[in-house]
Amino acid sequence: MTTSRELIVEADGGSRGNPGPAGYGAVVLDPATGETLAERAEFIGVATNNVAEYKGLVAGLRAAFELFPDAMVHVRMDSKLVVEQMSGRWKIKHPDMKPLAAEAARVFPPGRVRYEWMPRERNKHADRLANEAMDAGRRGEQWSPSASTAAVDHTTALAAARSAAGDATAGAAKARAALAGAGAGAVAPADVSSPASSTAGPSTAGSPAAGAPAGAASGDALFPAGEALFTPDEALGAQARASLAAAATADREVATTPATGDFEAEAGRNAPTGHAARAAVGTSTVPGTGAGVTPAAATATDSTAPSGAPAQGWTGPDMGAPATFVLLRHGETALTPEKRFSGSGGADPELSPAGRRQAEAVATALAARGTIQEIVSSPLTRCRQTAEAVAARLGLDVRIENGLRETDFGAWEGLTFGEVRERYKDDLDAWLASPKAEPTGGGESFATVARRVAATRDRLATAYAGRTVLLVTHVTPIKTLVRLALGAPPESLFRMELSAASISAVAYYADGNASVRLLNDTSHLR
């Protein structure tokens, strides 16, 4: 039995005036090597951006068909309109685009082409071709392959990435070796006796790693929103973080599977899964114990993993588009700056004025990304208000999911960490030492919350397979989803930073594997 050839088509179009002088560009790439197999570009006279984009798509598909008529084609474009319309999710209303869409659909048989949006900065090759075509049109000429520099620029960038990969691999090997051997004292652990969050049981802001530069506790500067990577914990030394980041970047470029941006980057084939993921990042994020704290044993079994054993290693079958959960922590309440426990067992505070501003800021950012298809929220007021702000901007409805509620902190509700230590020291110590311990007064243990969150995760991942869903929830559910995705031990809950109105993201594949895409992004608040 033979396997169909796979091809990548990247296409773009532009108009200098919209409508105005327009042109398109398209490139066919080998997904395994990144080699340019074909280029197409043309000046098309006066047209709109969307018409030029569709003409670029048609040209790219035709070029791919000429090479391999039986190929499976992965189309990547920065036009949300074209991607959504060709995927069948948006209606085609404009009379100029209907025949072009029909023409594109006829090039390959049904089911042989899939579409994916990517940000403009990832579509530079096709964009360069489109601009070359428009430049040629301005001179009264047509685009000529012999005069094009787009492929040269692409090849140069790829060669540079391959050169960097050698140095990055060596640095990453050292970093991974250091991580594997990290123990107490290797890196200064976070001090969980001084939590920085009001709504989480676990501390949301640990101390920066020893020797790390100022601001190193936050991962925003290391991996910007949209990369197909997540921020390593602040417990990693600055040198280890830099080496891992360089290696990951080089690996992505050499594999020529560019990140598609936002939360839908295709990381399934290039990201470690299962035990490999744990070896790379999961088991090294808790280097020691916090001051005066004895976390639960790292070898504790976890009954919340998805059923079935996912494939191990760096490669595996393409399981199709994942269910991508964009995890949004609600905006601030009056309790947040006071760092008080605020779960589901006490008062149900609303957003403060600052929290409402944060909700509007994140709504603006998510609207600009344009990838959210559904919104699901915790039933608590602060989450519903945050979700409603986003929904109003995106024109979506909000579904309420009780499984996304925050932990019930029992008698600790409304108290600061220090007040709980003064009043319930033994109970607090037990709670910090074991995920099965409950807060004073019959609240929920972390083990109970993990089971609830895992059941909710499985239910939503099935219901929203292949879609991008915004989950508006709280610190503990978000950290739990990230912990379970990494296969990390329970005490890792105390080793994550999670700010109010921050964005994280996890993708779930049909084979049971998960990929953490983003953690604690707050760039939209700055």
C-alpha positions in Angstrom: 0.0 0.0 0.0 1.5 3.4 -1.0 1.2 6.6 1.0 0.2 9.8 -0.8 2.8 12.5 -1.0 2.2 15.4 1.4 2.7 19.0 0.2 2.5 22.4 1.9 1.0 25.3 -0.1 1.4 28.8 1.3 -0.4 31.6 -0.6 -1.0 35.3 -0.3 -2.4 38.2 -2.2 -2.4 41.9 -1.9 -3.9 45.1 -3.3 -2.4 48.5 -3.1 -5.6 50.4 -2.7 -8.2 47.6 -2.0 -9.3 47.8 -4.7 -6.1 48.8 -6.5 -3.1 47.3 -8.3 -3.1 43.7 -7.1 -1.0 40.6 -7.2 -0.6 37.2 -5.7 2.1 34.8 -4.7 2.1 31.1 -3.9 4.8 28.5 -3.0 4.7 24.7 -2.8 7.0 23.3 -0.1 8.2 19.8 0.8 7.1 19.4 4.5 10.0 17.1 5.4 12.8 19.2 4.0 11.4 22.7 3.5 12.6 22.7 -0.1 10.8 25.0 -2.4 9.2 22.8 -5.1 7.3 25.5 -7.1 6.5 29.2 -7.0 3.7 31.1 -8.6 3.1 34.9 -8.8 1.2 37.2 -11.1 0.1 40.8 -11.4 -3.7 40.7 -11.9 -4.6 44.4 -12.5 -7.0 46.2 -10.2 -8.6 43.9 -7.6 -9.3 43.6 -3.9 -7.1 41.9 -1.3 -9.5 39.0 -1.0 -9.8 38.4 -4.7 -5.9 38.4 -4.9 -5.7 36.0 -2.0 -8.2 33.6 -3.6 -6.3 33.8 -6.9 -3.0 33.0 -5.0 -4.7 29.9 -3.5 -5.9 28.7 -6.8 -2.4 29.1 -8.3 -0.8 27.3 -5.4 -3.2 24.4 -5.6 -2.7 24.1 -9.3 1.1 24.1 -8.9 0.8 21.3 -6.3 -1.5 19.3 -8.6 1.0 19.6 -11.5 3.7 18.1 -9.2 1.7 15.4 -7.5 -1.9 14.9 -8.5 -2.5 12.4 -5.7 -1.0 14.5 -3.0 -2.5 15.4 0.4 -2.2 19.2 0.7 -1.9 21.4 3.7 -2.7 25.0 2.8 -1.5 27.7 5.1 -2.6 31.3 4.6 -2.8 34.5 6.7 -6.3 35.3 5.3 -8.8 34.3 8.0 -11.6 34.9 5.5 -10.2 32.5 2.9 -9.3 29.8 5.4 -12.7 29.8 7.1 -14.6 29.9 3.9 -12.7 27.1 2.2 -13.0 25.1 5.4 -16.8 25.4 5.2 -17.2 27.3 8.4 -18.1 30.7 6.9 -20.5 31.4 4.0 -19.2 32.9 0.8 -21.4 35.9 0.0 -19.3 38.1 -2.3 -20.0 37.4 -6.0 -16.4 37.9 -7.0 -15.2 35.2 -4.6 -17.8 32.5 -5.1 -16.4 31.3 -8.5 -12.8 31.5 -7.2 -13.7 29.4 -4.2 -15.4 26.9 -6.4 -12.4 26.8 -8.7 -10.0 26.2 -5.7 -12.3 23.4 -4.5 -12.1 21.6 -7.9 -8.3 21.3 -8.1 -8.0 18.3 -5.8 -10.7 15.8 -4.9 -12.7 16.4 -1.7 -10.9 15.5 1.5 -7.4 15.9 0.1 -6.9 19.6 1.1 -6.9 21.0 4.6 -6.7 24.6 5.6 -4.9 26.4 8.4 -4.6 30.1 9.3 -1.2 31.5 10.2 -0.1 35.0 11.2 1.2 37.3 8.5 4.8 37.2 9.7 4.9 33.4 9.1 3.8 33.8 5.5 6.8 35.8 4.3 7.7 33.7 1.3 4.3 34.0 -0.4 4.0 37.6 0.7 7.4 38.4 -1.0 6.2 36.8 -4.2 2.9 38.8 -4.2 4.9 42.0 -3.7 7.3 41.1 -6.5 4.3 40.6 -8.8 2.8 44.0 -7.9 6.2 45.7 -8.3 6.5 44.1 -11.7 3.0 45.3 -12.6 3.9 48.8 -11.7 6.8 48.6 -14.2 4.4 47.4 -16.8 5.8 43.9 -16.7 4.8 40.5 -15.4 6.5 38.6 -12.7 9.5 36.4 -13.8 10.8 33.5 -11.8 14.3 34.3 -12.9 14.1 37.7 -11.2 12.6 36.5 -8.0 14.6 36.5 -4.7 11.9 35.0 -2.5 13.2 31.5 -2.7 16.8 32.7 -2.2 15.7 34.6 1.0 13.9 31.5 2.2 16.9 29.2 1.6 19.2 31.6 3.3 17.1 31.8 6.4 16.8 28.0 6.4 20.6 27.5 6.1 21.1 30.0 9.0 18.6 28.0 11.1 20.4 24.8 10.3 23.8 26.3 11.2 22.3 27.6 14.5 20.9 24.2 15.2 24.3 22.7 15.8 25.2 25.2 18.5 21.7 25.1 19.9 21.7 21.3 20.1 24.9 21.2 22.1 23.6 23.9 24.5 20.3 22.1 24.9 22.1 18.9 25.7 23.9 20.6 28.6 20.7 22.2 29.7 18.7 18.9 29.7 21.6 17.2 31.5 21.5 19.9 34.2 17.7 19.6 34.5 17.9 15.9 34.8 20.3 16.2 37.7 18.8 19.2 39.4 18.2 18.7 43.1 17.6 20.8 46.2 20.0 23.7 46.2 20.6 23.6 42.4 18.1 26.4 41.9 16.4 28.5 44.5 12.8 27.2 44.8 9.7 29.4 45.0 8.7 30.3 48.5 5.1 29.1 48.8 4.7 30.7 52.2 4.2 34.1 50.5 1.5 33.5 47.8 0.9 36.2 45.3 -2.6 35.2 44.3 -5.9 35.7 45.8 -8.0 33.1 44.1 -5.6 30.2 44.1 -4.7 27.7 46.7 -1.2 27.3 45.3 1.0 30.4 45.2 0.9 32.2 41.9 4.2 34.0 42.1 7.3 32.2 43.3 10.7 33.8 43.8 12.8 34.1 40.7 15.5 31.5 40.2 18.8 32.2 41.7 21.0 34.1 39.3 18.1 34.7 36.9 17.8 38.2 35.5 15.2 40.6 36.7 11.8 39.6 35.4 12.9 36.0 34.7 10.0 34.7 36.8 7.6 35.6 34.0 7.9 33.7 30.7 6.4 36.4 28.5 9.7 37.7 27.2 11.0 34.2 26.4 8.2 32.9 24.2 5.8 35.5 22.8 2.1 34.6 22.3 1.5 32.4 19.4 4.7 30.3 19.5 4.2 26.6 19.5 6.1 26.4 22.8 5.3 27.0 26.5 7.4 29.0 29.0 9.6 26.8 31.2 9.2 27.3 34.9 11.2 30.0 36.6 13.1 27.4 38.5 15.2 26.8 35.4 18.4 28.8 35.3 18.7 31.6 32.7 21.3 29.7 30.8 19.2 26.5 30.6 16.2 28.5 29.4 18.2 30.2 26.7 19.7 26.9 25.5 16.3 25.1 25.4 14.7 28.1 23.6 17.5 28.2 21.0 17.3 24.5 20.4 13.5 24.5 20.1 13.6 27.4 17.7 16.3 25.8 15.5 14.4 22.5 15.5 11.2 24.2 14.3 13.1 26.0 11.5 15.0 22.9 10.3 11.9 20.8 10.4 10.2 23.6 8.4 7.0 23.2 10.2 6.6 26.9 11.0 4.4 27.8 14.0 1.1 28.8 12.8 0.6 31.5 15.4 -1.7 32.1 18.2 -3.0 29.0 19.9 -3.3 26.7 16.8 0.3 26.1 16.1 0.9 22.6 14.8 3.2 21.2 17.5 2.0 17.6 17.6 4.7 16.2 15.4 7.6 18.3 16.7 6.8 18.4 20.4 7.8 15.7 22.9 4.9 13.6 24.1 4.3 11.3 27.0 7.5 10.2 28.8 9.7 12.1 26.4 7.9 15.3 27.4 8.4 14.6 31.0 12.1 13.9 30.5 12.5 17.2 28.7 10.5 19.5 30.9 8.0 18.0 33.3 10.0 16.3 36.0 12.6 19.0 36.3 10.3 21.9 37.2 10.4 21.2 41.0 14.0 21.3 41.9 13.5 21.3 45.7 11.1 22.1 48.5 9.8 25.5 49.5 10.9 27.1 52.7 9.1 25.3 55.5 7.1 23.3 53.1 7.2 19.6 52.3 5.4 19.0 49.0 3.7 15.8 48.1 5.9 13.1 46.8 6.8 13.5 43.1 6.2 9.8 42.5 2.5 10.0 43.6 0.3 8.2 41.2 -2.3 10.3 39.3 -5.6 8.8 38.3 -6.6 11.8 36.2 -4.7 11.0 33.0 -6.7 10.3 29.9 -7.5 6.6 29.4 -5.3 4.7 27.0 -1.6 5.0 26.5 -0.6 7.7 24.1 2.2 7.1 21.6 5.6 8.0 23.1 8.5 9.9 21.5 8.9 12.8 19.1 6.9 11.5 16.1 3.6 9.8 15.6 0.6 9.6 13.4 -1.2 12.8 12.4 -4.3 12.7 14.6 -5.9 15.7 12.9 -6.7 19.1 14.4 -6.7 19.1 18.2 -9.2 20.5 20.6 -7.4 23.7 21.7 -8.3 25.1 25.1 -7.4 28.8 25.5 -7.3 29.2 29.3 -8.2 32.6 30.5 -8.0 33.4 34.2 -10.7 35.9 35.2 -9.9 39.6 35.9 -9.2 41.0 39.3 -11.7 41.3 42.1 -11.4 43.4 45.3 -9.8 40.4 46.9 -7.1 39.9 44.4 -4.6 42.6 45.4 -5.2 41.6 49.0 -4.0 38.1 48.2 -7.0 36.4 49.9 -8.3 32.9 49.2 -11.3 33.3 47.0 -12.8 30.0 45.9 -16.2 28.6 45.3 -17.2 28.1 48.9 -17.4 31.7 50.1 -18.5 35.0 48.7 -18.9 35.4 44.9 -17.2 38.7 44.2 -17.6 40.6 41.0 -14.8 42.1 39.0 -13.3 45.3 40.3 -12.9 48.4 38.1 -9.3 47.1 37.4 -10.7 43.7 36.6 -13.2 45.1 34.1 -10.4 47.0 32.3 -8.4 43.7 32.2 -11.4 41.9 30.7 -11.8 44.5 28.0 -8.1 44.4 27.2 -8.1 40.6 26.8 -11.3 40.8 24.7 -9.5 43.2 22.4 -6.5 40.9 22.1 -8.6 37.8 21.4 -10.6 39.6 18.8 -7.4 40.6 17.1 -6.2 37.0 17.0 -9.5 35.8 15.5 -9.2 32.2 16.5 -11.7 31.7 19.3 -14.8 29.6 18.1 -16.5 28.9 21.4 -16.6 30.3 25.0 -17.1 28.2 28.1 -17.1 29.8 31.6 -17.0 28.9 35.2 -20.4 29.7 36.9 -18.8 32.2 39.3 -19.5 35.9 38.8 -15.9 37.0 38.1 -15.5 34.5 35.3 -18.9 35.1 33.8 -18.2 38.9 33.7 -14.9 38.3 32.0 -16.4 35.8 29.6 -19.2 38.2 28.7 -16.8 41.0 27.9 -15.0 38.7 25.4 -18.2 37.3 24.0 -19.6 40.8 23.3 -16.5 41.6 21.3 -16.5 38.3 19.4 -20.2 37.9 18.9 -20.3 34.5 20.6 -22.5 33.0 23.3 -21.2 31.8 26.7 -21.8 28.3 27.9 -21.6 27.7 31.7 -19.6 24.7 32.9 -19.8 23.9 36.6 -16.7 21.8 36.4 -14.5 24.9 35.8 -15.3 26.4 39.2 -12.5 27.3 41.6 -11.6 25.1 44.6 -13.8 25.3 47.7 -11.3 26.6 50.3 -13.6 25.9 53.3 -12.9 28.0 56.3 -10.0 29.7 54.6 -12.3 31.6 52.2 -11.6 35.4 52.4 -8.4 34.9 54.5 -4.8 35.7 53.5 -2.2 33.0 53.5 -0.7 34.5 56.7 -4.0 34.5 58.5 -4.6 30.9 57.6 -1.1 29.9 58.9 -1.9 31.7 62.2 -5.3 30.1 62.7 -5.0 26.7 61.1 -1.2 25.9 60.9 -1.6 22.1 61.2 -4.3 22.0 58.5 -2.3 24.3 56.2 0.9 22.2 56.6 -1.1 19.0 55.8 -2.7 20.7 52.8 0.7 21.8 51.5 2.2 18.3 52.1 -0.5 16.2 50.4 -2.9 16.7 47.5 -5.4 14.6 49.4 -5.6 17.0 52.4 -8.7 19.3 52.6 -8.8 22.9 53.8 -10.2 23.4 57.2 -13.9 23.1 57.4 -14.5 20.5 54.7 -13.2 22.3 51.5 -11.9 20.5 48.4 -8.6 18.8 48.2 -6.4 19.3 45.2 -6.9 15.6 44.4 -10.7 16.1 44.3 -10.3 19.2 42.1 -8.0 17.3 39.8 -10.6 14.6 39.3 -13.3 17.1 38.6 -11.2 19.1 36.2 -10.0 16.0 34.4 -13.5 14.8 33.9 -14.5 18.3 32.6 -11.4 18.3 30.3 -12.4 15.0 28.7 -16.0 16.0 28.2 -15.1 19.3 26.6 -12.3 17.9 24.5 -14.7 15.4 23.0 -17.5 18.0 22.5 -15.1 20.5 20.8 -12.7 18.2 18.9 -10.9 20.2 16.3 -12.1 23.6 17.6 -10.5 26.4 19.6 -12.4 27.1 22.8 -11.9 29.8 25.3 -12.3 28.5 28.9 -12.7 31.3 31.4 -11.9 29.9 34.8 -9.6 30.2 37.8 -6.1 29.6 39.0 -6.5 26.0 40.3 -8.3 24.6 37.3 -5.9 26.2 34.9 -2.8 25.0 36.8 -4.3 21.6 37.0 -4.9 21.3 33.3 -1.3 22.4 32.6 0.0 20.0 35.3 -1.9 17.1 33.8 -0.9 17.9 30.3 2.8 17.9 31.3 2.5 14.7 33.5 3.9 16.8 36.3 3.5 15.9 40.0 1.0 17.6 42.3 3.5 19.9 43.9 4.1 21.6 40.5 0.9 23.6 41.3 3.1 25.7 43.6 5.7 26.3 40.9 3.6 28.2 38.3 3.0 31.9 37.9 -0.6 32.7 36.9 -1.7 36.3 36.8 -5.2 37.8 36.7 -6.5 38.0 33.1 -3.6 35.9 31.9 -3.8 33.5 28.9 -2.5 30.0 28.7 -3.3 27.3 26.1 -3.3 23.5 25.9 -4.1 21.4 22.8 -5.6 17.9 23.2 -5.2 15.3 20.4 -7.3 12.3 19.6 -4.6 9.8 20.7 -4.6 11.2 24.3 -1.5 13.3 23.9 -1.5 17.0 25.0 0.7 19.9 24.1 1.1 23.0 26.3 1.3 26.0 23.9 1.3 29.0 26.2 1.5 29.8 29.9 0.7 33.0 31.7 0.7 35.4 28.8 0.0 38.9 30.0 1.3 40.9 27.0 -2.2 42.2 26.3 -2.3 44.0 29.7 0.9 46.0 29.1 
